[in-house]
Amino acid sequence: MAKKTVVQEAFNLNIDEYREKVYGCWLGKNIGGTLGAPFEGGTELTDLKFYYQEMNGDPLPNDDLDLQLIWLCMVERYGLFNLNSRLFGDHWASHIIGPWNEYSVCHYNVRNGFYPPISGAINNDHWKNSNGAWIRSEIWACLCPGNPDAAIKYAYLDSSCDHANEGIYAEMYTAALESAAFVISDLRKLISIGLSKVPKNSYVAKYVKMVCDCYDKGIDWKKARQMVVDDNLKDLGWFMAPANVAFATLGLLYGEGDFGKTICTAVNCGDDTDCTGATAGAIMGIIYGRKAIPKKWSDPIGDKILTCAVNKFGLLQRFLPATVQELTERTIRVALDSMHSNLAFTPINDKPFAAPKDAVKRLSQTDMAEKIWKKNPYQMDYFLTNCMLRVIYENPIVEPGKPVRVRLEIRNPILSEGEFIFNWMMPEGWTVDKPQGRTSSKCWVYGYQEFVITPGEFTEAIEYVTLDVRIHDRNFPNYVSIPFELKGSIYYPKNYLESECDEYEEEAFRVRPLINKALGKNPQG
């Protein structure tokens, strides 16, 4: 409790300044995404200086914002501190219909019983390091202002739905930077805080440091961008998170505090342009607030929020924010509720803003980040009667006849020490070294047992093994279905320039600038 008190005394956010920054975040997100959307997927530099098309008061729909609307509704219903991997997986399967790449992989994996973080780690080799996660980090920053360690906890839950490795690190970087931006305005300090939350040997850290070094040496932004592209293509390729996070950071550095120059520079780098422009715009909005966003940029798109990746026939659709103003007020309401529930959260009140001199040092602690880096991507949680069961696979993808280890951990919620019993009900032809296992634990401590399962033949691509869990002081069984996937039975292709029919799409991207020029539409501004 003493540690929480220190955090409470160290920071204070003024409610009016906080509202200004949250509004600026969401408006900047809407503007940057609208600016970059028409150029998404392009691999060439552009020289964009303003919106490509007439907006007529409407922004372009953007999945970068869509998914965060779903997360906001989830937090409103369950509370920030009750979020878990199951809620993220179920909300994804029910409310997110974006058919793109890792979004689909997550959807399929959850439908088959593989919840986060496994849903982002398997059947996802091509897209696990891509862009879908770091582009939706603002909600965690806004709900955890001035508290990067809290923001990255939720960023992990979020990103592990459809990503692993670099895809997760990327969202941890942006979430930490954005959270810190509520209490620190110096961009280089914010970048250092973001980097403190990712492994030093990660591609995210490598490319962010690369653009920072280029900026410090006075290297032109185009050359800096090309250095990232040349290095990135050797290892990861286009549409991957590390390079695009670097492009957003590049825009912030070379934009030098100018909103329009910042988002245009980020977008002009190419690749996943709606993502880079939207994140750069959101960060600018947090640092400088709504009033610093020129009307030149805000007036053409107005205050609406248009969606493209959420289930319009789902019940949740009725409750999604329809405007940036509504999104801002609902975000603030949840943040205030969370603050009152946890003393470790930055106070938001009518007092003047206050931050200590050692704020950067405090916000750059690595303890929480290192715990997240060490998390096993092959673990899955089941919430049973009065307790939680965690299944940790050696690997959920198996072959008949080849033994695999499975560790079961159960957290005791009872003050007295309790005993827990695991009874396996194996499919025909499958074996386990111990048909029953027992463990005990004290309150809030994990008891555990390890088993060796030898798979038999599969009747389908996925086999569901039944586990009966008997909980201390409860006589009735809790049946859990634990999925195992047959190696080689599932393959989700990257679905981009991988078949002959995509040659037409590739050609269309190549000639599009020529067509635009002939029609008098010049993307060069």
C-alpha positions in Angstrom: 0.0 0.0 0.0 2.9 2.4 0.7 4.1 2.1 -2.9 0.6 3.1 -4.2 0.6 6.1 -1.9 3.9 7.3 -3.4 2.5 7.1 -6.9 -0.7 9.0 -5.8 1.4 11.8 -4.3 3.8 12.0 -7.3 1.3 12.9 -10.0 -1.9 14.8 -10.4 -3.9 15.5 -13.5 -6.2 18.5 -13.8 -9.6 17.4 -15.1 -9.8 20.2 -17.7 -6.4 19.5 -19.0 -7.1 15.7 -19.0 -10.3 16.3 -21.0 -8.5 18.4 -23.5 -5.8 15.7 -24.0 -8.3 12.9 -24.4 -10.4 14.9 -26.9 -7.2 15.7 -28.8 -6.2 12.0 -28.8 -9.4 10.8 -30.4 -9.7 13.7 -32.8 -6.0 13.4 -33.9 -6.6 9.6 -34.4 -9.6 10.3 -36.6 -7.7 12.9 -38.7 -4.5 10.9 -39.1 -6.4 7.8 -40.1 -8.5 9.7 -42.6 -5.4 11.3 -44.1 -3.6 8.0 -44.5 -6.4 5.6 -45.5 -6.3 6.2 -49.3 -2.6 5.3 -49.4 -2.6 2.2 -47.2 -0.4 -0.6 -48.6 1.7 1.6 -50.9 5.4 1.0 -50.8 6.5 4.3 -52.4 7.2 7.7 -50.9 4.5 10.3 -51.4 4.5 14.1 -50.9 1.1 14.5 -49.3 0.3 17.9 -47.7 -3.5 17.6 -47.1 -6.5 15.3 -47.5 -6.5 13.5 -50.8 -10.2 13.8 -51.4 -13.1 16.1 -50.5 -14.3 15.1 -47.0 -17.7 16.9 -46.8 -17.8 16.7 -43.1 -17.2 12.9 -42.8 -14.1 11.1 -41.7 -13.1 7.8 -43.3 -14.0 4.7 -41.3 -10.9 3.1 -39.7 -10.4 -0.2 -37.9 -7.7 1.5 -35.8 -10.5 3.3 -33.9 -13.2 0.6 -34.4 -11.7 -2.0 -32.1 -11.1 0.6 -29.4 -14.8 1.4 -29.3 -15.4 -2.3 -28.6 -12.9 -2.3 -25.8 -14.5 0.8 -24.3 -17.9 -0.9 -24.2 -16.3 -3.9 -22.6 -14.7 -1.8 -19.9 -17.9 0.0 -19.3 -19.7 -3.2 -18.7 -17.2 -5.2 -16.7 -14.8 -2.6 -15.2 -11.2 -2.1 -16.0 -9.9 -4.3 -13.3 -12.1 -7.2 -14.2 -10.7 -7.6 -17.8 -9.2 -10.9 -18.7 -8.2 -12.9 -21.8 -11.5 -14.6 -22.0 -13.4 -11.4 -22.2 -11.1 -10.1 -25.0 -11.5 -13.3 -26.9 -15.3 -13.5 -26.6 -15.7 -9.8 -27.5 -13.5 -10.4 -30.5 -15.5 -13.4 -31.8 -18.8 -11.6 -31.2 -18.2 -8.0 -32.2 -15.2 -7.7 -34.6 -15.8 -8.7 -38.2 -12.8 -7.1 -39.9 -11.7 -9.8 -42.3 -8.1 -8.8 -42.6 -5.1 -11.1 -41.9 -4.4 -11.4 -38.2 -8.0 -10.3 -37.3 -9.3 -13.4 -39.1 -6.7 -15.7 -37.5 -7.8 -14.5 -34.1 -11.4 -15.0 -34.9 -10.8 -18.6 -36.2 -8.6 -19.5 -33.3 -11.1 -18.3 -30.7 -13.9 -20.1 -32.4 -11.9 -23.3 -32.2 -11.3 -22.8 -28.4 -7.8 -21.2 -28.5 -8.2 -18.0 -26.5 -5.5 -15.2 -26.0 -2.6 -15.3 -25.9 -2.6 -18.6 -27.9 -5.0 -17.0 -30.4 -2.2 -14.7 -31.5 0.6 -17.2 -31.3 -0.6 -20.1 -33.5 -1.6 -20.4 -37.1 -0.3 -16.8 -37.4 3.3 -17.0 -38.6 3.0 -14.3 -41.2 0.9 -11.8 -39.3 2.0 -12.1 -35.7 4.5 -9.3 -36.0 2.2 -7.0 -38.0 0.3 -3.8 -37.4 -3.1 -4.7 -36.1 -2.3 -4.2 -32.3 -0.2 -1.0 -31.8 -2.8 1.0 -33.7 -5.4 0.5 -30.9 -3.3 1.4 -27.9 -4.8 4.8 -27.2 -7.7 3.5 -25.1 -5.3 2.0 -22.5 -3.3 5.2 -22.4 -6.4 7.3 -21.9 -7.7 5.0 -19.2 -4.3 4.8 -17.5 -3.0 8.4 -17.9 0.5 8.9 -16.4 0.7 5.2 -15.6 2.5 3.4 -18.4 2.9 0.1 -16.4 -0.9 -0.2 -16.1 -1.3 0.7 -19.8 1.1 -2.0 -21.0 -0.8 -4.6 -18.9 -3.9 -4.0 -20.9 -2.0 -3.5 -24.1 -0.7 -7.0 -23.6 -4.1 -8.5 -23.1 -5.3 -6.6 -26.2 -2.3 -7.3 -28.5 -2.0 -11.0 -27.6 -5.4 -11.6 -29.1 -4.0 -11.5 -32.7 -0.3 -11.0 -32.3 2.9 -12.3 -30.7 6.5 -11.2 -30.3 7.1 -7.9 -32.1 3.3 -7.3 -32.6 2.9 -7.2 -28.8 6.0 -5.2 -28.2 4.8 -2.5 -30.6 1.6 -1.9 -28.7 3.5 -1.9 -25.4 5.7 0.9 -26.8 2.9 3.1 -28.1 0.7 2.5 -25.0 3.5 3.5 -22.6 4.5 6.5 -24.7 0.9 7.7 -25.0 0.2 7.1 -21.3 3.2 9.1 -20.3 2.3 11.9 -22.7 -0.5 12.9 -20.3 2.1 14.1 -17.7 5.2 14.7 -19.9 5.4 16.8 -23.0 9.0 16.3 -24.1 8.9 13.9 -27.1 12.4 12.4 -26.6 11.6 11.6 -23.0 8.4 10.0 -24.1 10.2 7.9 -26.7 12.7 6.8 -24.0 9.8 5.7 -21.8 8.2 3.8 -24.6 11.5 2.0 -25.3 11.9 1.1 -21.7 8.9 -1.2 -22.1 10.2 -3.3 -25.0 13.2 -5.7 -25.1 16.4 -3.9 -26.1 17.1 -6.5 -28.8 13.6 -6.2 -30.4 13.0 -4.9 -33.9 10.7 -2.3 -32.4 13.6 -0.9 -30.3 16.0 -1.2 -33.2 14.0 0.8 -35.7 12.8 3.5 -33.3 16.4 4.1 -32.2 17.4 4.2 -35.9 15.1 7.1 -36.7 16.1 8.9 -33.5 19.8 8.6 -34.4 19.1 9.8 -38.0 17.2 12.8 -36.6 20.0 13.7 -34.2 22.6 13.5 -37.0 20.5 15.8 -39.2 19.8 13.1 -41.8 16.9 13.9 -44.1 13.7 12.1 -43.2 13.5 10.3 -46.6 16.9 8.8 -46.1 16.0 7.8 -42.5 12.9 6.2 -43.8 14.9 4.3 -46.5 17.3 3.0 -43.9 14.4 1.5 -42.0 12.9 0.0 -45.2 16.2 -1.5 -46.4 16.9 -3.2 -43.0 13.3 -4.3 -42.5 12.8 -6.0 -45.8 15.7 -8.3 -45.0 14.0 -9.8 -42.0 10.3 -8.9 -41.7 8.9 -7.3 -44.9 6.1 -4.8 -45.6 3.1 -4.3 -43.3 5.0 -5.3 -40.2 4.8 -3.4 -36.8 8.5 -2.5 -36.1 9.0 -0.4 -39.3 5.6 1.2 -39.1 6.0 2.2 -35.5 9.3 3.7 -36.6 7.5 5.7 -39.3 5.1 7.1 -36.8 8.0 8.0 -34.5 9.8 9.5 -37.5 6.8 11.7 -38.2 6.7 12.9 -34.6 10.4 13.8 -34.7 10.7 15.4 -38.1 7.3 17.1 -37.6 8.8 19.1 -34.8 5.6 20.0 -33.1 3.6 20.9 -36.2 0.5 18.8 -36.3 0.0 18.8 -40.1 3.7 18.3 -40.8 3.8 15.4 -38.3 0.9 13.4 -39.7 1.9 14.1 -43.3 5.5 13.0 -42.8 4.3 9.8 -41.1 1.9 9.0 -44.0 4.4 9.9 -46.7 6.7 7.1 -45.5 4.2 4.7 -47.1 3.3 1.2 -46.0 0.4 1.0 -43.4 -0.3 4.7 -43.8 -3.6 4.9 -42.0 -2.0 3.4 -38.9 1.1 5.6 -38.9 -0.9 8.8 -39.5 -3.6 7.9 -36.9 -1.1 7.1 -34.2 1.1 10.1 -34.8 -2.1 12.3 -34.8 -3.3 10.8 -31.5 0.1 11.3 -29.8 0.1 14.9 -31.0 -3.4 15.3 -29.6 -2.4 14.0 -26.2 0.8 16.1 -25.9 -0.7 19.4 -27.0 -4.4 18.9 -26.5 -7.5 19.5 -28.7 -6.9 23.3 -29.0 -3.5 22.7 -30.8 -5.2 20.8 -33.7 -5.8 23.4 -36.5 -9.3 23.8 -37.7 -7.9 23.3 -41.2 -7.6 19.6 -40.2 -10.6 19.1 -38.0 -13.3 21.0 -39.9 -13.3 18.9 -43.0 -14.1 15.7 -41.1 -16.3 17.0 -38.3 -16.9 15.1 -35.1 -18.4 11.9 -36.4 -17.1 8.4 -36.0 -17.7 5.9 -38.8 -16.9 2.2 -38.4 -16.0 -0.6 -40.8 -14.8 -3.5 -38.7 -17.5 -4.1 -36.1 -20.6 -6.3 -36.2 -23.4 -3.9 -37.2 -26.0 -6.5 -36.4 -24.6 -7.1 -32.9 -26.2 -5.8 -29.7 -23.1 -3.8 -28.9 -23.4 -1.7 -32.1 -26.3 0.2 -30.4 -23.9 1.4 -27.7 -20.9 2.4 -29.7 -19.9 6.1 -29.4 -21.1 8.0 -32.5 -18.9 11.1 -32.1 -15.5 12.1 -30.9 -17.1 14.2 -28.2 -19.2 11.2 -26.9 -16.1 8.9 -27.0 -14.2 11.5 -25.0 -16.8 11.9 -22.2 -17.3 8.1 -21.9 -13.5 7.5 -21.8 -13.2 10.1 -19.0 -16.1 8.6 -17.0 -14.4 5.1 -17.1 -11.1 6.6 -16.1 -12.6 8.4 -13.1 -14.3 5.2 -12.0 -11.1 3.3 -12.3 -9.1 6.0 -10.4 -11.6 5.8 -7.5 -11.1 2.0 -7.4 -7.3 2.0 -7.3 -5.0 4.3 -5.4 -2.2 3.5 -7.8 -3.9 5.3 -10.6 -3.1 9.0 -11.3 -5.5 11.3 -9.5 -7.7 13.4 -11.8 -9.3 16.4 -10.1 -9.7 20.1 -10.2 -6.3 20.8 -8.7 -3.4 22.1 -10.8 -1.3 19.6 -12.8 1.7 18.3 -10.9 4.5 15.9 -11.8 7.8 15.3 -9.9 11.2 16.1 -11.3 12.1 12.4 -11.5 8.9 11.5 -13.5 10.8 10.1 -16.4 12.8 7.8 -14.1 9.7 6.6 -12.3 7.8 6.0 -15.6 10.7 4.1 -17.1 10.8 1.2 -14.6 11.1 -2.1 -16.4 9.8 -4.6 -13.7 6.3 -4.8 -15.1 7.5 -4.9 -18.8 9.9 -7.7 -18.1 7.2 -9.8 -16.5 5.1 -9.4 -19.6 8.1 -10.3 -21.9 8.4 -13.6 -20.0 4.8 -14.6 -20.3 4.2 -18.0 -22.0 2.3 -17.5 -25.3 1.0 -21.1 -24.9 -1.1 -20.5 -21.8 -4.9 -20.3 -21.5 -7.1 -19.3 -18.6 -10.4 -20.9 -17.6 -12.6 -19.2 -15.0 -14.3 -21.8 -12.9 -16.5 -21.8 -9.8 -14.7 -19.5 -7.4 -11.2 -20.0 -8.9 -9.1 -19.7 -12.0 -7.4 -22.6 -13.9 -4.5 -22.0 -16.1 -3.4 -24.5 -18.7 0.2 -24.1 -19.9 1.0 -26.2 -23.0 4.5 -27.2 -24.1 2.8 -26.8 -27.5 -0.9 -26.8 -28.4 0.0 -28.2 -31.8 0.8 -31.9 -31.5 1.4 -35.1 -33.5 0.0 -38.5 -32.7 2.4 -40.7 -30.7 4.6 -37.8 -29.6 4.3 -36.9 -25.9 3.8 -33.3 -24.8 3.8 -31.8 -21.4 0.9 -29.9 -19.9 1.1 -27.9 -16.7 -2.1 -27.1 -14.8 -2.1 -24.2 -12.3 -5.0 -23.3 -10.1 -5.3 -20.3 -7.9 -6.9 -20.7 -4.5 -9.4 -18.0 -3.6 -10.1 -19.4 -0.1 -8.4 -18.1 3.1 -7.7 -21.7 4.3 -5.4 -24.1 2.4 -7.5 -26.1 -0.1 -7.0 -29.2 -2.2 -7.8 -29.4 -5.9 -8.3 -32.6 -8.0 -7.7 -33.0 -11.7 -9.4 -36.0 -13.5 -8.5 -36.5 -17.1 -11.1 -38.1 -19.5 -9.0 -39.0 -22.5 -10.3 -39.6 -26.0 -9.9 -43.1 -27.4 -6.3 -43.9 -28.2 -4.9 -41.0 -26.1 -3.0 -41.6 -22.9 -1.8 -39.5 -19.9 0.9 -40.5 -17.4 -1.4 -39.7 -14.4 -5.2 -40.1 -14.9 -5.7 -38.1 -11.7 -3.6 -35.3 -10.1 -4.0 -33.5 -6.8 -2.5 -30.2 -5.6 -3.1 -27.8 -2.7 -2.3 -24.1 -2.2 -2.8 -21.3 0.2 -4.9 -18.2 -0.6 -4.1 -16.5 -3.9 -1.2 -18.9 -4.5 -1.0 -21.2 -7.5 -1.1 -24.9 -6.9 0.1 -27.0 -9.8 0.5 -30.4 -11.4 2.3 -31.4 -14.5 1.2 -34.2 -16.9 2.5 -35.9 -20.0 -0.1 -36.5 -22.6 0.5 -38.8 -25.6 -1.9 -37.9 -28.4 -3.6 -40.7 -30.3 -5.3 -40.3 -33.7 -7.3 -37.2 -34.4 -10.9 -37.5 -35.6 -10.8 -33.8 -36.8 -8.2 -31.1 -37.1 -8.8 -30.2 -33.4 -9.3 -32.7 -30.6 -10.9 -31.6 -27.3 -9.7 -33.3 -24.2 -12.0 -33.2 -21.2 -10.7 -32.3 -17.8 -12.8 -32.6 -14.6 -11.7 -30.2 -12.0 -12.9 -30.7 -8.4 -12.5 -27.5 -6.3 -11.9 -27.4 -2.6 -15.2 -27.3 -0.7 -17.2 -28.0 -3.8 -18.4 -31.5 -4.6 -19.6 -31.0 -8.1 -17.4 -31.4 -11.2 -16.2 -28.5 -13.4 -15.7 -29.8 -16.9 -13.1 -28.1 -19.1 -12.5 -28.8 -22.8 -8.8 -28.4 -23.6 -8.1 -28.1 -27.4 -5.1 -29.8 -29.1 -4.5 -29.1 -32.8 -3.1 -31.7 -35.2 0.2 -30.5 -36.7 -0.1 -29.5 -40.3 -3.9 -29.6 -40.3 -4.6 -25.9 -40.3 -3.0 -23.2 -42.6 -4.2 -19.7 -42.9 -2.4 -18.1 -45.9 -1.4 -14.5 -45.9 -3.9 -13.8 -48.7 -1.9 -11.0 -50.2 -0.2 -11.2 -53.6 0.0 -14.9 -53.1 -2.1 -16.2 -55.9 -2.3 -15.5 -59.7 -5.4 -13.4 -59.3 -3.6 -11.0 -57.1 -1.4 -10.0 -60.0 -4.2 -7.8 -61.1 -4.3 -6.1 -57.8 -0.5 -5.6 -57.8 -0.8 -4.0 -61.3 -3.6 -1.8 -60.1 -1.5 -0.4 -57.3 1.3 0.3 -59.8 -0.8 2.2 -62.3 -3.1 4.0 -59.8 -0.9 7.2 -59.6 -1.0 7.4 -63.4 -4.8 7.1 -63.4 -5.2 9.7 -60.7 -2.9 12.1 -62.6 -5.0 11.6 -65.8 -8.2 12.4 -63.8 -6.6 15.5 -62.3 -6.3 14.0 -58.8 -2.7 14.6 -57.7 -1.7 12.8 -54.5 1.4 15.0 -54.4 -0.7 17.8 -52.8 
